[in-house]
Amino acid sequence: MLYYTQMKWKRDKLIRYGALALVLVVTALSLLLWLLMRGDGRLEAGLSLPRTSPTVPPTPTATPAQLRVTPAPTVIRVQVPREYPPEALDLVADGRVLFTAQNAEEGQQAVERYLQETAQLGLGDDQRLIRAGFDQNLSLEAPSGRGKLLNLEEAVNTLKADESLLPIVRTVVRCVIEQGQVETVTQENARLAAGSRIYRTMGVYPYTLTYYETVYRGQAAFSEVKTNEFVVGQGKVDQLVENGSWAMEAASPEAGPEALSIEGFDPMWPVAGAISASFGMTDGGMRYGTEISADSVARVMAPEGGVVIYCGTRGDMGLVIDILHDETGCLSRIIGCQRPLVELYQRVKKGEQVAVLPEPPNDGRLVTIRYELLIHGLPENPEKYLPKM
């Protein structure tokens, strides 16, 4: 019985070990077969096996168009010139090198000359420069090798040739003048001879002056502001014209309209003599005064007290003396004397000597002057206001 039991135990043990060996052999054969299918000629354990088939190339994971080849970097060689003088400096505007100056003084002079010589270029007749400068930060720095070495004249010409290098910012004032309009008023005047015309007022045109300040950068204007506006004068005055309407009469003491009554005006004859021609029409022309012939030694006197408002020559009339008789609105005009004895704006009394008569022609004793009388600016017949000779 014991023998039978031992034999059975040995048989069972042999069966177990045989099964384990079979499992190991199958596992090894499976591993070998898997390695052969991959095409690998060696085992991890170091055993080499011959290849039975060629290796299949792997499928690419990207198309040729997607592949990039990075080029090798290009070496750039920068040569910095070394021929600058020891005191050379770059003129830099907002980080940009304009040129290299010989020294700091020439760099500053170039900018100043450029500003002075070009600041007023392009301005119109109605424009005036107020201020000029630059809106860029200018500096003189150590040479960087990027600027061209220039002398003073070359630097100024370079800046003037291209204003975009260093644009000048200018403030300019401009005056716009606007002229107003006036009307002409024409009216008839019965105290003025027909065919005659006088201008009471020549008209005053109102002017409006408007000032603008314009800022230019280079030649381009980029802002304009209205600063002031002024009206010149006291406003509009119409032009007043008077046309004569009374029929012109032949020269005589009675010619012309009826005499006016002027309070406080009592004139005397400016010179003692005889009437040689009266007020009125003579030989197709109008005479606006009375001509008096007198001895050359006679005194020429003020017909009434007043102020000398004109004393001098006037065209073909020769010497003319106008005396305004204060508030009466009357003016005495003496024409044809040789030399005045009064001055402009001098006050004279009635009967005061105001001039000297000319020398008589051909050794004669008589000379002729003309006396005109204007009342409120209109010529009147003097004989209607003077005492009878």
Secondary structure, DSSP 8 states (H G I E B T S, - for coil): -HHHHHHHHHHHHHHHHHHHHHHHHHHHHHHHHHHHHHT--B-TTS-B----S-------SS-GGG-------------------TT-EEEEETTEEEEEESSHHHHHHHHHHHHHHHTTTT--TTEEEEEEE-SS-EEEE---S-S-EE-HHHHHHHHHH-TTSS--EEEEEEEEEEE----EEEEEEEEEETT-EEEEE--B--EEEEEEEEEEETTEEEEEEEEEEEEESSS-B-EEEEEEEE---BSSTT-SS-----TT-----SSSSEEEE-SEEETTEEE-SEEEEEETTSEEE-SSSEEEEEEEE-GGG-EEEEEE-GGG-EEEEEEEESEESS-TT-EE-TT-EEEE----GGG-SEEEEEEEEEETTEEE-GGGTS---
